């Protein structure tokens, strides 16, 4: 790891300036929004003073809820694009299970063999500080596409699943300090903000039994300004905002800060691994801390987050257990997903905001008031009902 390329070698701040928020209207400039915010503040103040709602908190998922698309996957692709890994070959090999099963019909043993062999070849170049040559090698494209494919296939596999793959994305950051992970996150985020929203298909041919594989990746991250404004309004009314994400703890922390979300670092909960004394990420999971996926998110909310939740917002099945908690406001960002999240969307009592996936933005449905005002009005109504029931 000591000889690996530093993230500094790929850090070009002049290429990716900080996000320009000058063109985004402030809430005070949005017609009809200021009045809605004042009403929201009034009702939130009533709720905040109720004994049953002491220390109120609003809880948000991050990927798909605060932003369009996934920051964890964006960082992983950035690592692949620049081969930013600091694992020794032994620690890299240990990331992949040794079992006789198959992923999508391809023997796991062969997939593991290919990934480890390609990593060994590419890391030998990286250790000589020639990353430009590394990413021009045919082995690099094979490694990138196979690894992207593996993450998707492993997530669908019942023996591996999301808890394995979500943890793996954080374990792949081992060897970097928290500060370096933050800088890498910002670079990946800037690249994703510049990219067009859409899908990219990667394909590569291997010798049998792997053969030709293809993987479709979503590109382009967009910020939902409505969520920043909502969090700002909540904070101004004394409602603390908390983020519980299935992406890496330190990736989400830096993304929130860079994008201007008003959330303190101590109120961020993501996938965690142990840190050494120098603040370098290790591969082993953090002690006494759940994987922040499905029930793990609810465990964090119930056991680690201080205060009383009055609002929970999410967008996917990963948030199911959190979204089914008995809180006054349950808010779903609808990307058109199926399964359990669709059942919740079709259940009375949930606030739902649809997303235009072509633009990566909230769908306005043609209403005259700004979409921010519509969200505020809906949340006001739900909170009013909760206050009346509590009286």
C-alpha positions as CSV (number, residue, x, y, z in Angstrom):
1,X,0.0,0.0,0.0
2,X,2.8,2.4,0.8
3,X,3.9,2.4,-2.9
4,X,0.5,2.9,-4.3
5,X,-0.5,6.0,-6.2
6,X,-1.8,8.8,-4.0
7,X,-5.1,10.4,-4.7
8,X,-3.0,13.6,-5.0
9,X,-1.9,12.3,-8.4
10,X,-5.4,12.7,-9.7
11,X,-6.4,15.8,-7.8
12,X,-7.0,18.8,-10.2
13,X,-9.1,21.4,-8.4
14,X,-8.8,23.8,-11.4
15,X,-10.6,21.3,-13.6
16,X,-13.5,20.8,-11.2
17,X,-14.4,24.1,-9.4
18,X,-16.8,24.0,-6.5
19,X,-20.5,23.8,-7.5
20,X,-21.9,27.1,-8.6
21,X,-25.0,27.8,-6.6
22,X,-25.4,31.4,-7.8
23,X,-28.1,30.3,-10.3
24,X,-30.2,28.5,-7.8
25,X,-32.9,30.7,-6.3
26,X,-32.9,31.0,-2.6
27,X,-36.1,30.0,-0.8
28,X,-36.9,33.6,-0.2
29,X,-36.8,34.3,-3.9
30,X,-39.2,31.5,-4.8
31,X,-42.7,32.9,-5.4
32,X,-45.1,31.5,-2.8
33,X,-42.3,29.7,-0.9
34,X,-41.6,32.2,1.9
35,X,-45.2,32.1,3.2
36,X,-45.1,28.3,3.2
37,X,-41.9,28.3,5.1
38,X,-43.3,30.6,7.7
39,X,-46.3,28.4,8.2
40,X,-44.0,25.4,8.4
41,X,-41.9,27.1,11.0
42,X,-44.9,27.9,13.1
43,X,-46.2,24.3,13.1
44,X,-42.8,22.8,13.7
45,X,-42.4,25.1,16.7
46,X,-45.7,23.8,18.1
47,X,-44.4,20.2,17.6
48,X,-41.0,21.0,19.1
49,X,-42.7,22.2,22.3
50,X,-44.9,19.1,22.6
51,X,-43.6,16.7,25.3
52,X,-44.2,13.7,23.0
53,X,-41.9,15.3,20.4
54,X,-38.9,16.3,22.6
55,X,-35.7,16.7,20.6
56,X,-37.3,16.2,17.2
57,X,-35.3,14.8,14.4
58,X,-35.9,14.4,10.6
59,X,-34.3,11.4,9.1
60,X,-33.2,11.1,5.5
61,X,-31.7,8.5,3.2
62,X,-29.1,10.0,0.9
63,X,-28.7,8.2,-2.5
64,X,-31.9,8.7,-4.5
65,X,-33.5,10.8,-1.7
66,X,-31.2,13.8,-1.4
67,X,-29.5,13.3,-4.8
68,X,-30.4,11.6,-8.0
69,X,-28.3,8.4,-8.4
70,X,-25.7,7.0,-6.1
71,X,-22.6,8.6,-4.7
72,X,-21.1,5.2,-3.5
73,X,-21.2,3.8,-7.0
74,X,-19.8,7.0,-8.4
75,X,-16.8,6.8,-6.1
76,X,-16.3,3.1,-7.0
77,X,-16.3,4.0,-10.8
78,X,-13.9,6.8,-10.1
79,X,-11.6,4.3,-8.3
80,X,-11.8,2.0,-11.3
81,X,-11.2,4.7,-13.9
82,X,-7.9,5.7,-12.2
83,X,-7.1,2.4,-10.5
84,X,-7.1,4.0,-7.1
85,X,-6.6,1.0,-4.8
86,X,-4.2,0.5,-2.0
87,X,-4.7,-3.2,-1.2
88,X,-1.9,-5.7,-1.1
89,X,-2.7,-8.6,-3.3
90,X,-3.5,-10.8,-0.3
91,X,-6.0,-8.3,1.2
92,X,-7.6,-7.8,-2.2
93,X,-8.0,-11.5,-2.7
94,X,-9.6,-11.8,0.8
95,X,-12.5,-9.6,-0.4
96,X,-13.9,-12.3,-2.6
97,X,-15.5,-15.5,-1.1
98,X,-14.2,-18.9,-2.1
99,X,-17.1,-21.1,-2.9
100,X,-18.2,-23.4,-5.6
101,X,-21.3,-21.5,-6.7
102,X,-21.9,-19.4,-9.8
103,X,-23.0,-15.9,-10.5
104,X,-25.4,-15.6,-13.4
105,X,-24.2,-19.0,-14.6
106,X,-20.5,-18.2,-14.4
107,X,-18.3,-20.1,-11.9
108,X,-17.4,-17.9,-9.0
109,X,-13.9,-19.5,-8.8
110,X,-13.2,-18.3,-12.4
111,X,-14.5,-14.7,-11.6
112,X,-12.4,-14.5,-8.5
113,X,-9.3,-15.8,-10.4
114,X,-9.7,-13.2,-13.1
115,X,-10.2,-10.3,-10.8
116,X,-7.2,-11.2,-8.6
117,X,-5.0,-11.8,-11.7
118,X,-6.0,-8.6,-13.3
119,X,-5.5,-6.7,-10.1
120,X,-2.0,-8.2,-9.7
121,X,-1.0,-7.1,-13.2
122,X,-2.3,-3.6,-12.9
123,X,-1.1,-3.0,-9.3
124,X,2.5,-3.8,-10.5
125,X,2.3,-0.9,-12.9
126,X,0.7,1.4,-10.3
127,X,3.5,0.7,-7.8
128,X,5.9,2.1,-10.4
129,X,3.8,5.3,-10.5
130,X,2.7,5.0,-14.1
131,X,-1.1,5.2,-13.8
132,X,-1.6,6.6,-17.3
133,X,-0.1,3.4,-18.8
134,X,-2.1,1.3,-16.3
135,X,-5.5,2.6,-17.7
136,X,-4.4,2.2,-21.3
137,X,-3.7,-1.5,-20.8
138,X,-6.3,-4.0,-22.1
139,X,-6.2,-5.6,-18.6
140,X,-7.6,-2.3,-17.1
141,X,-10.8,-2.4,-19.2
142,X,-11.3,-6.1,-18.4
143,X,-10.8,-5.4,-14.7
144,X,-13.2,-2.4,-14.8
145,X,-16.0,-4.1,-16.6
146,X,-15.7,-7.4,-14.8
147,X,-15.7,-5.7,-11.4
148,X,-18.7,-3.5,-12.3
149,X,-20.5,-6.6,-13.5
150,X,-19.5,-8.6,-10.4
151,X,-20.9,-5.9,-8.0
152,X,-24.3,-6.0,-9.8
153,X,-24.4,-9.8,-10.0
154,X,-23.3,-10.3,-6.4
155,X,-26.0,-7.9,-5.2
156,X,-28.6,-10.1,-6.8
157,X,-27.2,-13.3,-5.5
158,X,-29.0,-14.7,-2.4
159,X,-25.7,-16.0,-0.9
160,X,-24.0,-12.6,-1.2
161,X,-26.6,-9.9,-1.6
162,X,-26.7,-6.1,-0.8
163,X,-25.1,-6.4,2.6
164,X,-22.0,-8.0,1.1
165,X,-21.7,-5.6,-1.9
166,X,-22.5,-2.4,0.1
167,X,-19.8,-3.3,2.6
168,X,-17.4,-4.3,-0.1
169,X,-17.5,-0.8,-1.7
170,X,-16.3,0.7,1.6
171,X,-13.7,-2.0,2.2
172,X,-12.3,-1.2,-1.2
173,X,-11.3,2.2,0.2
174,X,-9.0,0.6,2.7
175,X,-5.5,2.2,2.8
176,X,-6.8,5.7,2.3
177,X,-7.2,8.2,5.1
178,X,-10.5,9.8,5.8
179,X,-9.3,13.0,4.3
180,X,-8.1,11.3,1.1
181,X,-11.5,9.5,0.8
182,X,-13.1,12.9,1.1
183,X,-11.0,14.4,-1.7
184,X,-11.7,11.3,-3.8
185,X,-15.4,11.7,-3.2
186,X,-15.4,15.3,-4.3
187,X,-13.5,14.5,-7.5
188,X,-15.9,11.6,-8.3
189,X,-18.9,13.9,-7.4
190,X,-17.7,16.7,-9.6
191,X,-17.3,14.3,-12.5
192,X,-20.8,12.9,-12.0
193,X,-22.3,16.4,-11.7
194,X,-20.7,17.2,-15.1
195,X,-22.0,14.0,-16.8
196,X,-25.2,13.8,-18.6
197,X,-28.0,11.9,-16.9
198,X,-28.5,8.5,-18.6
199,X,-27.2,5.0,-18.9
200,X,-23.9,3.6,-20.2
201,X,-23.4,0.0,-21.3
202,X,-20.0,-1.6,-20.8
203,X,-19.1,-4.8,-22.5
204,X,-16.0,-7.0,-22.7
205,X,-15.1,-10.4,-24.0
206,X,-13.3,-13.1,-21.9
207,X,-12.3,-16.6,-22.8
208,X,-14.9,-19.3,-21.7
209,X,-16.4,-20.0,-19.3
210,X,-16.9,-16.3,-18.7
211,X,-17.4,-15.3,-22.3
212,X,-18.9,-11.8,-23.1
213,X,-20.3,-9.8,-20.3
214,X,-22.2,-6.5,-20.3
215,X,-23.2,-4.2,-17.5
216,X,-25.4,-1.1,-17.6
217,X,-24.4,1.8,-15.3
218,X,-26.4,4.9,-14.4
219,X,-24.4,8.1,-14.9
220,X,-24.9,11.7,-13.8
221,X,-25.6,12.9,-10.3
222,X,-28.1,15.7,-9.7
223,X,-28.9,17.5,-6.4
224,X,-32.5,17.9,-5.3
225,X,-32.5,21.5,-4.2
226,X,-35.9,21.0,-2.7
227,X,-34.3,18.7,-0.1
228,X,-31.7,21.2,0.9
229,X,-34.4,23.8,1.3
230,X,-36.5,21.4,3.4
231,X,-33.6,20.6,5.6
232,X,-32.8,24.2,6.0
233,X,-36.4,25.0,7.1
234,X,-36.3,22.1,9.5
235,X,-33.0,23.2,11.1
236,X,-34.3,26.8,11.4
237,X,-37.3,25.5,13.4
238,X,-35.1,23.5,15.8
239,X,-35.6,20.1,14.0
240,X,-32.2,18.3,13.7
241,X,-31.6,16.6,10.3
242,X,-30.0,13.1,10.3
243,X,-28.8,11.1,7.3
244,X,-28.7,7.3,7.3
245,X,-27.2,5.9,4.2
246,X,-26.1,2.6,2.7
247,X,-23.0,4.2,1.2
248,X,-19.7,4.7,2.9
249,X,-19.8,6.9,6.1
250,X,-17.0,9.1,4.9
251,X,-18.1,9.4,1.3
252,X,-21.6,10.6,2.4
253,X,-20.1,13.0,5.0
254,X,-18.0,14.8,2.4
255,X,-20.7,14.7,-0.3
256,X,-23.2,16.3,2.1
257,X,-20.8,19.0,3.1
258,X,-19.6,19.7,-0.5
259,X,-23.2,20.0,-1.9
260,X,-24.4,22.3,0.9
261,X,-26.7,20.0,2.8
262,X,-27.2,21.4,6.4
263,X,-26.3,18.2,8.2
264,X,-23.6,17.9,10.9
265,X,-21.0,15.1,10.5
266,X,-22.0,13.6,13.8
267,X,-25.5,13.2,12.4
268,X,-24.4,11.0,9.4
269,X,-24.6,7.3,9.6
270,X,-23.2,5.1,6.7
271,X,-21.3,1.9,6.1
272,X,-18.4,1.9,8.5
273,X,-15.1,0.0,8.8
274,X,-12.4,0.3,11.5
275,X,-9.8,3.1,11.3
276,X,-6.2,2.7,12.5
277,X,-4.5,5.3,14.7
278,X,-3.6,7.5,11.7
279,X,-7.2,7.6,10.5
280,X,-6.6,5.1,7.7
281,X,-9.5,2.9,6.7
282,X,-9.1,-0.9,7.3
283,X,-11.1,-3.7,5.7
284,X,-12.8,-5.1,8.9
285,X,-16.2,-3.8,9.8
286,X,-16.6,-1.4,12.7
287,X,-17.4,-2.9,16.1
288,X,-21.0,-2.9,17.5
289,X,-22.4,-1.1,14.5
290,X,-25.0,-2.4,12.1
291,X,-24.7,-2.5,8.3
292,X,-26.9,0.5,7.3
293,X,-29.1,-1.5,5.0
294,X,-32.8,-2.1,5.6
295,X,-33.2,-3.3,9.3
296,X,-29.7,-1.9,10.0
297,X,-31.0,1.6,9.2
298,X,-33.8,1.1,11.6
299,X,-31.5,-0.2,14.3
300,X,-29.3,3.0,13.9
301,X,-32.4,5.2,14.2
302,X,-33.7,3.4,17.2
303,X,-30.5,2.8,19.1
304,X,-27.9,5.5,18.0
305,X,-29.9,8.6,17.0
306,X,-30.9,10.7,19.9
307,X,-34.3,12.4,19.8
308,X,-37.7,11.7,18.5
309,X,-38.2,11.1,14.7
310,X,-41.0,13.2,13.3
311,X,-40.1,12.7,9.6
312,X,-38.5,9.8,7.7
313,X,-37.6,10.2,4.0
314,X,-36.4,7.4,1.6
315,X,-36.7,6.2,-1.9
316,X,-36.0,2.4,-2.1
317,X,-36.4,-1.0,-0.6
318,X,-33.2,-0.3,1.3
319,X,-35.3,2.1,3.4
320,X,-38.3,-0.1,4.0
321,X,-37.9,-0.8,7.7
322,X,-37.2,2.9,8.3
323,X,-40.2,4.0,6.2
324,X,-42.6,1.7,8.1
325,X,-41.8,3.2,11.5
326,X,-44.8,5.0,13.1
327,X,-43.6,8.6,12.6
328,X,-45.8,11.6,11.8
329,X,-44.5,12.2,8.3
330,X,-43.2,9.4,5.9
331,X,-41.9,10.8,2.7
332,X,-41.0,8.7,-0.4
333,X,-39.1,9.9,-3.4
334,X,-40.6,7.8,-6.3
335,X,-38.2,6.6,-9.0
336,X,-40.7,4.2,-10.4
337,X,-39.3,1.3,-8.4
338,X,-41.3,-2.0,-7.9
339,X,-41.7,-4.5,-5.1
340,X,-41.9,-3.4,-1.4
341,X,-41.3,0.3,-2.1
342,X,-44.2,0.3,-4.6
343,X,-46.4,-1.2,-2.0
344,X,-45.6,1.7,0.3
345,X,-46.1,4.2,-2.4
346,X,-49.6,2.8,-3.0
347,X,-50.4,2.8,0.8
348,X,-52.5,5.7,2.1
349,X,-50.7,8.0,4.5
350,X,-47.4,8.4,2.6
351,X,-46.2,11.6,1.0
352,X,-44.9,10.8,-2.5
353,X,-42.8,12.9,-4.8
354,X,-42.2,11.6,-8.3
355,X,-38.9,12.0,-10.1
356,X,-38.3,12.7,-13.8
357,X,-35.5,10.1,-14.5
358,X,-34.6,11.8,-17.8
359,X,-33.6,15.0,-16.0
360,X,-32.7,13.7,-12.5
361,X,-35.1,16.2,-11.0
362,X,-38.4,16.3,-9.1
363,X,-41.4,16.1,-11.4
364,X,-43.6,19.2,-11.1
365,X,-46.9,17.7,-12.6
366,X,-47.6,21.1,-14.1
367,X,-48.6,22.8,-10.9
368,X,-48.3,26.6,-10.7
369,X,-46.6,26.9,-7.3
370,X,-43.0,25.9,-7.1
371,X,-42.5,22.2,-6.3
372,X,-40.9,23.3,-3.0
373,X,-44.1,24.9,-2.0
374,X,-46.1,21.8,-2.8
375,X,-43.8,19.7,-0.6
376,X,-44.0,22.1,2.2
377,X,-47.8,22.2,2.0
378,X,-48.0,18.4,2.1
379,X,-45.7,18.2,5.1
380,X,-47.6,20.9,6.8
381,X,-50.8,19.0,6.5
382,X,-49.3,15.8,7.9
383,X,-47.7,17.6,10.8
384,X,-50.9,19.4,11.5
385,X,-52.7,16.1,11.7
386,X,-50.0,14.8,14.1
387,X,-50.3,17.8,16.4
388,X,-54.1,17.5,16.5
389,X,-53.8,13.8,17.4
390,X,-51.3,14.6,20.1
391,X,-53.4,17.3,21.8
